[in-house]
Amino acid sequence: MATITQITPYYPPHLGGMERVVESLAKGLGHKHDVTVLTTTIGAGSAPRRASFPGVRVKRHRSIEVAHTPIAPGLLFSLCRTPRSAILHLHSAHALLPELVAIVARLRRQRFLVHFHLDVDSSGPLGRLLPLYKKHVFGRVLRAATGVLVLTDSQADFVHASYGVPRERLFVLPNGVGAEHFMAPRPAPPAGRPLHLLFVGRLSPQKNVTRLLDALALCARPVRLTVVGDGEERAMLEERARALHLTGVTFAGSRLGAELRRSYAEADALVLPSDREGMPLVALEAMAAGLPIVATAVPGNIELLTGVAALAEPTPAAFSVAIDEVAADPGWYERLGRQSATAARNYSWDVVVQRLDDLYSEVLT
């Protein structure tokens, strides 16, 4: 039995794909190992700061968020108290925490892994500093890691080219989907009924729900949309929907567990209008649910969804055409659903967790 410390800026009930990936990995590893999750209180709501589950302990540290960066001084002390023999597994998509882990690991002569979920873009007033941070700080953290876990082969190429991580220290570990998400593909909805579209994710610039709303305003076929998720752009998006007179749009807020699975079951298709993705967990869940998917042809989506989804250029006009084609053609709708269900069989958290367990032995011993 190994001692594993998973370090993540956010953790459920904070809504996001990375957070649910960490939760799934921790629970899966907890069947065989002693797992501790070190995280922050941001987005945790009323969840206790200390919680225990079979094989997994969660420690949330009081924190503040500045420029989308969580700052939690208590994490430093928790890292310093981890056993020197512990596997340090950092989940990275934000600044500060990677440097903290790298410094502690160097001072304590511990090896660590970085799980690279997504390369974020600049946003906000401090966004102009991000390229400098990536080049002079984050790149050094990645090169100092014993191994860097990436989601796809193309992401491995990107990390090697952009950050100079040697090929032999890059390891592909895809996201997975739980057995509870699997459903049979459904028949095309009855003629004349609006196509019920579903979006699931954080309402942040990278997800570009604005593009989706603009596309709906251009659709010739009747559609309605349920937006599951929350975030800093919610108020703006609600106002945008009103300005476009989109009366069929519902902002449902955050949903998790059975409530989220019910959202997949009640929808006709998933829409993913993102600017870029790592490996979108919501797409895997929708595939398992047998849903047709309409997504932008951007990095992350292309790798996972080519041959599975209806991929459209990232413009409102192209996205609206793709939605109309799914709504208008029952045969195309049902083919997309079958493609989703077939592709989903290649992903399973049991398989992914075993692969990670093997990687720990391969990389750290």
Backbone hydrogen bonds in HBPLUS format (Angstrom, degrees):
<---DONOR---> <-ACCEPTOR-->    atom                        ^
c    i                          cat <-CA-CA->   ^        H-A-AA   ^      H-
h    n   atom  resd res      DA  || num        DHA   H-A  angle D-A-AA Bond
n    s   type  num  typ     dist DA aas  dist angle  dist       angle   num
A0034-ASP N   A0002-ALA O   2.98 MM  32  6.22 164.8  2.01 169.8 172.9     1
A0087-ILE N   A0003-THR O   2.82 MM  84  6.26 161.7  1.85 157.6 161.4     2
A0004-ILE N   A0034-ASP O   2.87 MM  30  6.15 168.2  1.89 159.0 162.8     3
A0036-THR N   A0004-ILE O   2.87 MM  32  6.30 158.3  1.91 162.1 169.4     4
A0005-THR N   A0087-ILE O   2.78 MM  82  5.89 178.6  1.78 165.1 164.8     5
A0089-HIS N   A0005-THR O   2.88 MM  84  6.03 171.2  1.89 168.9 166.1     6
A0006-GLN N   A0036-THR O   2.80 MM  30  6.16 154.6  1.86 159.6 166.9     7
A0038-LEU N   A0006-GLN O   2.82 MM  32  6.21 159.5  1.86 161.9 169.0     8
A0007-ILE N   A0089-HIS O   2.87 MM  82  6.08 164.1  1.90 150.8 152.3     9
A0091-HIS N   A0007-ILE O   2.81 MM  84  6.03 167.0  1.83 177.7 174.4    10
A0008-THR N   A0038-LEU O   3.03 MM  30  6.39 165.5  2.05 168.8 173.1    11
A0014-HIS N   A0011-TYR O   3.11 MM   3  5.51 153.7  2.18 125.0 118.8    12
A0020-ARG N   A0016-GLY O   3.26 MM   4  6.55 155.8  2.33 146.3 152.0    13
A0021-VAL N   A0017-GLY O   2.96 MM   4  6.23 144.8  2.08 148.8 159.6    14
A0022-VAL N   A0018-MET O   2.96 MM   4  6.28 163.8  1.99 156.7 159.4    15
A0023-GLU N   A0019-GLU O   3.06 MM   4  6.32 160.4  2.10 144.9 150.4    16
A0024-SER N   A0020-ARG O   2.99 MM   4  6.10 159.4  2.04 141.5 146.6    17
A0025-LEU N   A0021-VAL O   2.92 MM   4  6.17 163.2  1.95 156.6 161.1    18
A0026-ALA N   A0022-VAL O   2.85 MM   4  6.01 165.8  1.87 154.7 159.1    19
A0027-LYS N   A0023-GLU O   2.98 MM   4  6.13 166.4  2.00 151.1 154.5    20
A0028-GLY N   A0024-SER O   2.96 MM   4  6.05 158.6  2.01 144.2 150.7    21
A0029-LEU N   A0025-LEU O   2.84 MM   4  5.99 167.5  1.86 156.1 159.3    22
A0030-GLY N   A0026-ALA O   2.87 MM   4  5.90 141.5  2.02 141.1 152.4    23
A0031-HIS N   A0028-GLY O   3.37 MM   3  5.85 164.2  2.40 108.7 113.2    24
A0032-LYS N   A0029-LEU O   3.02 MM   3  5.79 157.0  2.07 122.0 127.8    25
A0033-HIS N   A0029-LEU O   2.87 MM   4  5.79 149.6  1.96 153.7 162.2    26
A0035-VAL N   A0055-GLY O   3.06 MM  20  6.06 163.9  2.09 158.0 161.4    27
A0057-ARG N   A0035-VAL O   2.91 MM  22  6.39 149.0  2.01 147.5 157.4    28
A0037-VAL N   A0057-ARG O   2.73 MM  20  6.14 162.2  1.76 164.3 170.7    29
A0059-LYS N   A0037-VAL O   2.85 MM  22  6.10 171.0  1.86 179.1 176.1    30
A0039-THR N   A0059-LYS O   3.00 MM  20  6.24 164.9  2.02 164.6 162.7    31
A0061-HIS N   A0039-THR O   2.92 MM  22  6.21 149.5  2.02 127.3 135.2    32
A0041-THR N   A0061-HIS O   3.00 MM  20  5.66 130.2  2.26 147.7 137.7    33
A0044-ALA N   A0041-THR O   3.05 MM   3  5.22 161.5  2.08 130.4 128.0    34
A0047-ALA N   A0044-ALA O   3.02 MM   3  5.50 163.0  2.05 138.3 139.2    35
A0060-ARG N   A0049-ARG O   2.73 MM  11  4.64 173.2  1.73 150.1 151.5    36
A0051-ALA N   A0058-VAL O   3.06 MM   7  5.17 154.0  2.13 145.6 150.5    37
A0058-VAL N   A0051-ALA O   2.80 MM   7  5.17 169.9  1.81 156.7 159.2    38
A0053-PHE N   A0056-VAL O   2.72 MM   3  5.05 169.4  1.73 166.0 166.9    39
A0056-VAL N   A0053-PHE O   2.97 MM   3  5.05 160.5  2.01 120.1 126.3    40
A0064-ILE N   A0071-ILE O   3.06 MM   7  5.35 151.4  2.14 139.9 146.8    41
A0071-ILE N   A0064-ILE O   2.72 MM   7  5.35 161.4  1.75 166.2 169.4    42
A0066-VAL N   A0069-THR O   2.92 MM   3  5.12 163.3  1.95 143.3 140.8    43
A0069-THR N   A0066-VAL O   2.90 MM   3  5.12 141.2  2.05 104.8 117.0    44
A0075-LEU N   A0072-ALA O   3.02 MM   3  5.74 155.5  2.08 122.4 128.9    45
A0076-LEU N   A0073-PRO O   3.09 MM   3  5.77 141.7  2.25 116.3 124.4    46
A0078-SER N   A0074-GLY O   3.14 MM   4  6.47 156.8  2.19 150.6 157.4    47
A0079-LEU N   A0075-LEU O   2.88 MM   4  6.09 158.5  1.92 152.6 158.1    48
A0080-CYS N   A0076-LEU O   3.02 MM   4  6.28 153.1  2.10 145.0 152.5    49
A0081-ARG N   A0077-PHE O   3.12 MM   4  6.30 125.6  2.43 134.5 147.8    50
A0081-ARG N   A0078-SER O   3.11 MM   3  5.09 137.8  2.30  94.6 106.8    51
A0082-THR N   A0079-LEU O   3.21 MM   3  5.35 161.7  2.25 103.8 109.4    52
A0086-ALA N   A0083-PRO O   2.92 MM   3  5.24 162.8  1.95 113.0 118.8    53
A0113-LEU N   A0088-LEU O   2.88 MM  25  6.23 163.2  1.91 161.6 166.8    54
A0090-LEU N   A0113-LEU O   2.89 MM  23  6.05 169.6  1.90 160.4 157.4    55
A0115-HIS N   A0090-LEU O   2.64 MM  25  5.87 163.0  1.67 171.1 176.4    56
A0092-SER N   A0115-HIS O   2.97 MM  23  5.88 176.0  1.97 155.2 156.5    57
A0117-HIS N   A0092-SER O   3.40 MM  25  6.27 170.4  2.41 156.5 159.2    58
A0097-LEU N   A0095-ALA O   3.03 MM   2  5.86 141.7  2.18 100.0  90.0    59
A0100-LEU N   A0096-LEU O   3.03 MM   4  6.28 157.5  2.09 153.7 160.6    60
A0101-VAL N   A0097-LEU O   3.02 MM   4  6.26 166.0  2.04 158.6 160.4    61
A0102-ALA N   A0098-PRO O   2.98 MM   4  6.16 162.8  2.01 148.5 153.7    62
A0103-ILE N   A0099-GLU O   2.91 MM   4  6.08 159.2  1.96 151.4 156.1    63
A0104-VAL N   A0100-LEU O   3.07 MM   4  6.28 170.3  2.08 153.3 155.9    64
A0105-ALA N   A0101-VAL O   2.87 MM   4  5.98 163.8  1.89 152.4 157.7    65
A0106-ARG N   A0102-ALA O   2.98 MM   4  6.12 152.2  2.05 141.9 149.2    66
A0107-LEU N   A0103-ILE O   2.94 MM   4  6.18 166.7  1.96 154.6 158.1    67
A0108-ARG N   A0104-VAL O   2.93 MM   4  6.02 153.2  2.00 150.0 157.3    68
A0109-ARG N   A0105-ALA O   2.81 MM   4  5.53 103.9  2.40 131.6 147.4    69
A0110-GLN N   A0105-ALA O   2.73 MM   5  4.56 158.4  1.77 137.6 143.5    70
A0109-ARG N   A0106-ARG O   3.25 MM   3  4.88 154.2  2.32  93.9 101.4    71
A0146-THR N   A0112-PHE O   2.91 MM  34  5.70 148.5  2.01 160.0 169.8    72
A0114-VAL N   A0147-GLY O   3.10 MM  33  6.55 159.8  2.15 154.5 160.2    73
A0149-LEU N   A0114-VAL O   2.77 MM  35  6.14 156.9  1.82 153.4 161.3    74
A0116-PHE N   A0149-LEU O   2.78 MM  33  5.87 155.0  1.84 163.2 167.9    75
A0127-GLY N   A0124-GLY O   3.07 MM   3  5.26 162.0  2.11 111.7 116.3    76
A0129-LEU N   A0126-LEU O   3.01 MM   3  5.75 161.7  2.05 121.1 126.8    77
A0130-LEU N   A0127-GLY O   3.02 MM   3  5.38 156.4  2.08 111.5 118.7    78
A0133-TYR N   A0129-LEU O   2.98 MM   4  6.27 157.3  2.04 154.3 161.7    79
A0134-LYS N   A0130-LEU O   2.86 MM   4  6.11 165.7  1.88 163.3 166.1    80
A0135-LYS N   A0131-PRO O   3.05 MM   4  6.18 161.9  2.08 145.0 149.7    81
A0136-HIS N   A0132-LEU O   2.91 MM   4  5.94 173.0  1.92 155.3 157.6    82
A0137-VAL N   A0133-TYR O   2.86 MM   4  5.16 148.4  1.96 139.6 146.0    83
A0138-PHE N   A0133-TYR O   2.94 MM   5  6.19 154.9  2.01 144.7 152.3    84
A0139-GLY N   A0134-LYS O   2.92 MM   5  5.72 141.1  2.08 143.3 151.5    85
A0140-ARG N   A0137-VAL O   3.07 MM   3  5.39 123.4  2.41 103.4 117.1    86
A0141-VAL N   A0137-VAL O   3.18 MM   4  6.60 150.5  2.27 148.7 157.3    87
A0141-VAL N   A0138-PHE O   3.06 MM   3  5.06 116.6  2.48  94.8 110.5    88
A0142-LEU N   A0138-PHE O   3.01 MM   4  6.37 163.6  2.04 158.7 161.7    89
A0143-ARG N   A0139-GLY O   3.04 MM   4  6.26 158.7  2.08 145.9 151.8    90
A0144-ALA N   A0140-ARG O   2.93 MM   4  6.05 131.6  2.17 138.5 151.2    91
A0144-ALA N   A0141-VAL O   3.11 MM   3  5.08 130.9  2.36  94.7 108.3    92
A0145-ALA N   A0141-VAL O   3.14 MM   4  6.34 126.9  2.43 144.3 157.0    93
A0145-ALA N   A0142-LEU O   3.28 MM   3  5.32 144.3  2.42  97.5 107.2    94
A0148-VAL N   A0169-ARG O   2.82 MM  21  6.13 157.4  1.87 163.8 171.2    95
A0171-PHE N   A0148-VAL O   2.97 MM  23  6.21 160.8  2.01 156.6 158.2    96
A0150-VAL N   A0171-PHE O   2.85 MM  21  6.08 159.7  1.89 149.9 155.8    97
A0173-LEU N   A0150-VAL O   2.69 MM  23  5.89 166.6  1.71 172.5 177.4    98
A0156-ALA N   A0152-THR O   3.05 MM   4  6.38 145.7  2.17 140.6 150.1    99
A0157-ASP N   A0153-ASP O   3.00 MM   4  6.40 151.6  2.08 147.1 154.4   100
A0158-PHE N   A0154-SER O   3.00 MM   4  6.29 153.3  2.07 142.3 149.4   101
A0159-VAL N   A0155-GLN O   2.91 MM   4  6.17 165.8  1.93 154.6 157.0   102
A0160-HIS N   A0156-ALA O   2.98 MM   4  6.10 159.3  2.02 148.7 154.7   103
A0161-ALA N   A0157-ASP O   2.95 MM   4  6.10 165.0  1.98 149.4 153.7   104
A0162-SER N   A0158-PHE O   2.76 MM   4  5.78 165.2  1.78 157.2 161.7   105
A0163-TYR N   A0159-VAL O   2.95 MM   4  5.37 153.3  2.03 132.0 139.6   106
A0164-GLY N   A0160-HIS O   3.04 MM   4  4.84 132.3  2.28 120.6 127.1   107
A0169-ARG N   A0166-PRO O   3.01 MM   3  5.58 161.6  2.05 116.8 122.8   108
A0170-LEU N   A0167-ARG O   3.07 MM   3  5.36 161.9  2.10 120.0 119.1   109
A0181-HIS N   A0178-GLY O   3.07 MM   3  5.81 167.7  2.09 121.9 125.8   110
A0182-PHE N   A0179-ALA O   3.25 MM   3  5.75 163.5  2.28 115.4 119.9   111
A0183-MET N   A0288-ALA O   2.90 MM 105  6.30 156.0  1.96 146.0 140.7   112
A0193-ARG N   A0190-PRO O   3.20 MM   3  5.86 164.3  2.23 132.4 136.7   113
A0195-LEU N   A0222-PRO O   3.04 MM  27  6.50 152.1  2.12 144.2 137.2   114
A0224-ARG N   A0195-LEU O   2.95 MM  29  6.18 157.8  2.00 151.3 149.0   115
A0268-ASP N   A0196-HIS O   2.77 MM  72  5.01 163.3  1.79 147.7 150.4   116
A0269-ALA N   A0196-HIS O   3.29 MM  73  6.63 141.6  2.44 153.6 152.4   117
A0197-LEU N   A0224-ARG O   2.77 MM  27  5.97 170.3  1.78 165.6 162.4   118
A0226-THR N   A0197-LEU O   2.96 MM  29  6.35 153.9  2.03 148.4 154.7   119
A0198-LEU N   A0269-ALA O   2.86 MM  71  6.17 137.3  2.04 152.1 165.1   120
A0271-VAL N   A0198-LEU O   2.90 MM  73  6.00 159.2  1.94 154.8 154.8   121
A0199-PHE N   A0226-THR O   2.98 MM  27  6.33 165.0  2.00 163.6 164.3   122
A0228-VAL N   A0199-PHE O   2.76 MM  29  5.94 176.3  1.77 161.6 162.3   123
A0201-GLY N   A0228-VAL O   2.99 MM  27  6.51 154.4  2.05 160.3 168.6   124
A0203-LEU N   A0230-ASP O   2.99 MM  27  5.30 166.1  2.01 113.1 117.2   125
A0233-GLU N   A0203-LEU O   2.98 MM  30  5.32 156.5  2.04 160.9 158.1   126
A0207-LYS N   A0204-SER O   3.08 MM   3  5.65 137.4  2.27 115.4 125.8   127
A0208-ASN N   A0205-PRO O   3.08 MM   3  5.22 138.5  2.26 104.4 116.0   128
A0275-ASP N   A0206-GLN O   2.86 MM  69  5.47 170.1  1.87 165.9 166.6   129
A0211-ARG N   A0208-ASN O   3.16 MM   3  5.58 131.6  2.41 104.8 114.5   130
A0212-LEU N   A0209-VAL O   3.04 MM   3  4.92 114.5  2.49  91.8 107.8   131
A0213-LEU N   A0209-VAL O   2.94 MM   4  6.31 161.1  1.98 157.3 161.0   132
A0214-ASP N   A0210-THR O   2.95 MM   4  6.16 164.9  1.97 154.0 158.3   133
A0215-ALA N   A0211-ARG O   2.94 MM   4  6.12 146.3  2.05 141.3 150.9   134
A0216-LEU N   A0212-LEU O   2.92 MM   4  6.25 154.3  1.98 151.1 157.8   135
A0217-ALA N   A0213-LEU O   3.14 MM   4  6.44 149.8  2.24 146.6 153.9   136
A0218-LEU N   A0215-ALA O   2.91 MM   3  5.18 144.9  2.04 104.6 115.7   137
A0219-CYS N   A0216-LEU O   3.17 MM   3  5.10 150.4  2.26  99.5 108.2   138
A0225-LEU N   A0248-GLY O   2.94 MM  23  6.20 159.6  1.98 141.3 147.2   139
A0250-THR N   A0225-LEU O   2.86 MM  25  6.26 157.1  1.91 157.3 165.0   140
A0227-VAL N   A0250-THR O   2.77 MM  23  6.04 172.3  1.78 171.3 173.1   141
A0252-ALA N   A0227-VAL O   2.84 MM  25  5.81 153.8  1.91 149.5 158.4   142
A0229-GLY N   A0253-GLY O   2.85 MM  24  4.80 139.9  2.01 105.2 112.3   143
A0234-ARG N   A0231-GLY O   3.20 MM   3  5.72 170.3  2.21 121.6 123.2   144
A0237-LEU N   A0233-GLU O   2.88 MM   4  6.04 160.5  1.91 161.1 167.0   145
A0238-GLU N   A0234-ARG O   2.88 MM   4  6.11 159.8  1.92 159.7 165.0   146
A0239-GLU N   A0235-ALA O   3.08 MM   4  6.28 156.6  2.13 146.2 152.2   147
A0240-ARG N   A0236-MET O   2.87 MM   4  6.13 148.3  1.97 142.3 152.1   148
A0241-ALA N   A0237-LEU O   2.90 MM   4  6.16 158.2  1.95 151.8 156.1   149
A0242-ARG N   A0238-GLU O   3.12 MM   4  6.39 154.2  2.19 141.9 148.6   150
A0243-ALA N   A0239-GLU O   2.88 MM   4  6.14 157.3  1.93 149.2 155.7   151
A0244-LEU N   A0240-ARG O   2.99 MM   4  6.22 142.7  2.13 145.8 155.5   152
A0246-LEU N   A0241-ALA O   2.96 MM   5  5.26 174.8  1.96 158.7 157.7   153
A0245-HIS N   A0242-ARG O   3.01 MM   3  4.94 156.6  2.07 102.2 109.2   154
A0260-LEU N   A0256-LEU O   3.36 MM   4  4.83 152.5  2.44  98.3 102.7   155
A0260-LEU N   A0257-GLY O   3.07 MM   3  5.39 121.7  2.43 104.2 117.8   156
A0261-ARG N   A0257-GLY O   3.02 MM   4  6.38 162.9  2.05 155.3 160.6   157
A0262-ARG N   A0258-ALA O   2.91 MM   4  6.10 148.6  2.01 143.9 152.3   158
A0263-SER N   A0259-GLU O   3.18 MM   4  6.47 140.1  2.35 134.3 144.3   159
A0263-SER N   A0260-LEU O   2.95 MM   3  5.02 122.1  2.29  96.2 111.6   160
A0264-TYR N   A0260-LEU O   3.17 MM   4  6.67 150.4  2.26 150.8 157.8   161
A0265-ALA N   A0261-ARG O   3.01 MM   4  6.30 157.6  2.06 146.7 153.3   162
A0266-GLU N   A0262-ARG O   2.95 MM   4  6.13 144.0  2.08 146.6 155.0   163
A0267-ALA N   A0264-TYR O   3.34 MM   3  5.33 145.9  2.46  98.3 107.6   164
A0270-LEU N   A0292-PRO O   2.95 MM  22  6.40 160.3  1.99 160.2 162.6   165
A0294-VAL N   A0270-LEU O   2.90 MM  24  6.31 161.0  1.94 161.8 167.8   166
A0272-LEU N   A0294-VAL O   2.87 MM  22  6.28 153.3  1.94 155.6 161.1   167
A0296-THR N   A0272-LEU O   3.04 MM  24  6.49 146.0  2.16 171.5 164.7   168
A0277-GLU N   A0299-PRO O   2.95 MM  22  6.14 154.4  2.01 148.6 155.4   169
A0283-ALA N   A0280-PRO O   3.15 MM   3  5.37 128.2  2.44  98.6 111.3   170
A0284-LEU N   A0280-PRO O   3.30 MM   4  6.76 153.9  2.38 145.2 151.7   171
A0285-GLU N   A0281-LEU O   2.95 MM   4  6.28 158.6  2.00 153.6 159.6   172
A0286-ALA N   A0282-VAL O   2.90 MM   4  6.06 155.4  1.96 144.0 150.8   173
A0287-MET N   A0283-ALA O   2.82 MM   4  6.01 154.6  1.89 148.0 155.4   174
A0288-ALA N   A0284-LEU O   2.96 MM   4  6.22 161.0  1.99 148.0 152.7   175
A0289-ALA N   A0285-GLU O   3.01 MM   4  6.25 141.1  2.16 138.2 149.1   176
A0291-LEU N   A0286-ALA O   3.00 MM   5  5.38 167.8  2.01 158.2 154.2   177
A0290-GLY N   A0287-MET O   2.90 MM   3  5.12 159.8  1.94 110.2 115.5   178
A0310-ALA N   A0293-ILE O   2.88 MM  17  6.20 168.5  1.90 166.6 165.2   179
A0295-ALA N   A0310-ALA O   3.01 MM  15  6.32 158.3  2.06 148.2 154.6   180
A0312-ALA N   A0295-ALA O   2.88 MM  17  6.24 152.9  1.95 153.3 162.0   181
A0298-VAL N   A0296-THR O   2.99 MM   2  5.60 128.2  2.26 105.6  90.5   182
A0297-ALA N   A0312-ALA O   2.71 MM  15  5.38 148.9  1.81 148.6 147.0   183
A0301-ASN N   A0298-VAL O   3.11 MM   3  5.62 120.6  2.48 127.6 142.8   184
A0302-ILE N   A0298-VAL O   2.99 MM   4  5.79 161.1  2.02 158.7 161.2   185
A0304-LEU N   A0300-GLY O   3.34 MM   4  6.41 161.8  2.37 141.0 145.4   186
A0305-LEU N   A0301-ASN O   2.73 MM   4  5.49 162.7  1.76 156.4 162.1   187
A0306-THR N   A0302-ILE O   3.20 MM   4  5.35 142.6  2.35 136.5 135.7   188
A0308-VAL N   A0305-LEU O   2.88 MM   3  4.90 158.1  1.93 128.5 128.0   189
A0309-ALA N   A0305-LEU O   2.94 MM   4  5.34 165.0  1.96 147.7 150.7   190
A0315-THR N   A0313-GLU O   2.71 MM   2  5.73 140.6  1.86 110.1  97.6   191
A0319-PHE N   A0315-THR O   2.99 MM   4  6.12 162.2  2.02 156.8 162.5   192
A0320-SER N   A0316-PRO O   2.90 MM   4  6.01 155.8  1.95 148.9 155.0   193
A0321-VAL N   A0317-ALA O   3.14 MM   4  6.39 154.3  2.21 146.4 152.8   194
A0322-ALA N   A0318-ALA O   3.12 MM   4  6.40 158.5  2.17 147.2 152.2   195
A0323-ILE N   A0319-PHE O   3.05 MM   4  6.33 155.4  2.11 148.3 154.8   196
A0324-ASP N   A0320-SER O   2.92 MM   4  6.13 163.1  1.95 150.6 155.3   197
A0325-GLU N   A0321-VAL O   2.97 MM   4  6.21 153.5  2.04 149.7 156.5   198
A0326-VAL N   A0322-ALA O   3.21 MM   4  6.46 154.7  2.28 143.8 149.4   199
A0327-ALA N   A0323-ILE O   2.95 MM   4  6.21 157.6  2.00 152.2 159.0   200
A0328-ALA N   A0324-ASP O   2.87 MM   4  5.93 142.4  2.01 146.0 155.7   201
A0329-ASP N   A0325-GLU O   3.21 MM   4  6.05 141.8  2.36 142.1 148.4   202
A0333-TYR N   A0329-ASP O   2.94 MM   4  6.20 161.0  1.98 156.8 163.0   203
A0334-GLU N   A0330-PRO O   2.97 MM   4  6.16 166.2  1.99 150.7 153.2   204
A0335-ARG N   A0331-GLY O   2.96 MM   4  6.11 150.1  2.05 143.6 152.3   205
A0336-LEU N   A0332-TRP O   3.00 MM   4  6.17 161.1  2.04 150.7 154.9   206
A0337-GLY N   A0333-TYR O   3.11 MM   4  6.42 154.5  2.18 146.5 153.7   207
A0338-ARG N   A0334-GLU O   3.04 MM   4  6.28 155.8  2.10 144.6 150.3   208
A0339-GLN N   A0335-ARG O   2.92 MM   4  6.18 156.3  1.97 149.7 156.7   209
A0340-SER N   A0336-LEU O   2.95 MM   4  6.19 154.9  2.01 148.6 154.9   210
A0341-ALA N   A0337-GLY O   3.08 MM   4  6.34 168.9  2.09 151.0 152.9   211
A0342-THR N   A0338-ARG O   2.94 MM   4  6.10 160.7  1.98 151.4 156.6   212
A0343-ALA N   A0339-GLN O   3.02 MM   4  6.10 167.7  2.04 149.1 152.6   213
A0344-ALA N   A0340-SER O   3.00 MM   4  6.14 151.7  2.08 152.5 160.4   214
A0345-ARG N   A0342-THR O   3.30 MM   3  5.73 146.4  2.42 106.5 114.7   215
A0346-ASN N   A0343-ALA O   3.10 MM   3  5.83 163.5  2.13 119.7 124.6   216
A0347-TYR N   A0344-ALA O   3.03 MM   3  5.57 168.3  2.05 120.5 123.5   217
A0352-VAL N   A0348-SER O   3.00 MM   4  6.31 164.9  2.03 155.3 159.9   218
A0353-VAL N   A0349-TRP O   2.82 MM   4  5.84 168.0  1.83 152.7 155.8   219
A0354-GLN N   A0350-ASP O   3.13 MM   4  6.26 157.5  2.19 141.2 147.4   220
A0355-ARG N   A0351-VAL O   2.97 MM   4  6.21 153.5  2.04 146.1 153.9   221
A0356-LEU N   A0352-VAL O   2.91 MM   4  6.23 152.4  1.99 148.7 156.3   222
A0357-ASP N   A0353-VAL O   2.89 MM   4  6.15 159.3  1.94 149.5 155.2   223
A0358-ASP N   A0354-GLN O   2.94 MM   4  6.19 155.8  1.99 147.6 153.9   224
A0359-LEU N   A0355-ARG O   2.90 MM   4  6.17 148.4  2.00 142.2 151.6   225
A0360-TYR N   A0356-LEU O   2.91 MM   4  6.26 153.3  1.98 154.6 161.0   226
A0361-SER N   A0357-ASP O   3.35 MM   4  6.71 159.1  2.40 144.5 148.5   227
A0362-GLU N   A0358-ASP O   2.88 MM   4  6.14 154.0  1.94 147.5 155.9   228
A0363-VAL N   A0359-LEU O   2.74 MM   4  5.73 167.6  1.75 159.2 160.9   229
A0364-LEU N   A0360-TYR O   2.94 MM   4  5.53 156.9  2.00 140.3 147.8   230
